[in-house]
Amino acid sequence: MAEQFNRVGLLAKPSPSVRETLQTLIGYLLTSGHEVVLDQSAAELMGQPRLDCLAAEELVQQADLIITIGGDGTLLGAARLLAELQTPLLGINLGRLGFLADISPQQINHSLDRILAGDYEEEQRFMLNTEILRQGEVQHSGLALNDAVIHKWNSARMIEFETYVNGRFVDRQRSDGLIIATPTGSTAYALSGGGPLLEPDLDALLLVPICPHTLSNRPIVVGGDSLIELVISQSTDPANVRVSCDGQDQLVIQAHDRIRIGRHPNRIRLIHPAGHDHFDILRAKLGWGEHKNPERPC
């Protein structure tokens, strides 16, 4: 049985470009009898309207449904806040491609009419947990829905590191870094690095080298339960290395640190309009050709 969403939390990109869409969305929700709660960025954009306003960390705990207004980056930030919760997440896309936030401003009334009436599809996407270990103790950690990336920092020089999967040595490489992506993240940075597109429900992780200094170093796919460990070589200054989670959170490392990346135990609940199709999204976003005769696709 579909859930009833009574209290809707809105998380907005802190940009004037979302104000008009945010105003339309608030008006729609209030008219349809829903309680609306804004995060602080949304409230500031709307000039402090007479609506409940909470910090994003509190808002996600008190809403039945979270709607983001922005692009995929806004949704990724919300996903990390929801990692320990079971609150559904829906995105209004004002960004560029929008693989995750898949409702356009023009579709708000039509799509939300159906979703709020219980006519929607839900996907559960797994996340990554990244830890920086120092002498066996976790010093820093971060969550990611798309990817965790080890990369060079403040220098044009390559970095050198070793990669282990489930304790087994894979390789030592010199490159600009390595992308460890979920199936969700296969349409993001990993795609730019030449990685394959994975179906969202695949139980897999994707390892994509960034500009490796050998033509034979190619992307590989490993099991979704795999534990990835990275060790920076002594020839690389750790001050020139960072670990990024979804391109938003930066983790700093020191000499002799180990980087451990694996699946987070919880999943994110993504809400889509009924009839959502992954391959429709790929065709629309990537400009793939349509069938000449839609009635005879083969």
WOLINKA-V681413 format. One record per pair of residues at least 6 apart in sequence whose ideal C-beta (glycine too) atoms are under 6 Angstrom apart, sorted by the first residue. I is the first residue (numbers start at 1). GAP is how many residues later the second one is. Records with the same first field share a line. If there is no record, write none. Layout:
I->GAP  GAP
//
This chain:
2->116
5->59  60  111
6->58
7->28  56  57
8->21  26  28  57
9->28  50  54  57
10->28  32  57
11->28  45  57  67
12->6  10  29  30  57
13->57  61
14->27
18->51  76
19->26
21->48  84
22->20  47
25->83
26->10
29->7
36->15
37->15  22  26
38->13  15
39->17  20
43->10
56->25
60->6  21  22  27
65->23
66->12  21  23
67->23
68->6  7  10  23
69->23
70->24
71->24
72->23  28  29
75->16  25  26
76->69  170
78->11
79->66  189
80->63
83->44  60  183
88->181  183
89->181
90->181
91->9  10
92->11
93->8  11
97->188
99->88
103->8
111->162
119->155
120->151  154
121->151  153  155
122->147  149
123->147
124->143  145
125->59  143  145
126->137  141
127->16  18  137
128->16  20  133
129->133  135
130->12  18  115  131
131->7  10  129
132->7  8  119  121  125
133->125  127
134->123
140->111
142->103  107  109
144->101  102
145->39
146->38  39  42  100
147->32  34  38  42
148->32  97  113
149->28  30  95
150->27  28  80  93
151->26
152->7  24  88
153->87  88  89
155->85
158->16  17
159->77  82
160->14  73  75  76
161->69  71  72
162->10  69
163->7  8  67
164->65
165->57  61  63
166->60  61
173->39  44
174->39
175->34  35  36  37
176->34  35
177->33
178->31
179->10  11  14  29
180->27  48  81
181->9  25
183->15  17  19
184->16
186->11  12  20
190->16  18
193->15  17
195->11  13  24
203->21
204->17  20
205->17  19  21
206->15
207->13
208->11
209->8
224->39
227->35
228->33
229->29  31
230->29
231->27
232->6  9
238->15  16  17
241->12
242->8
243->8  16
244->6
291->6
//
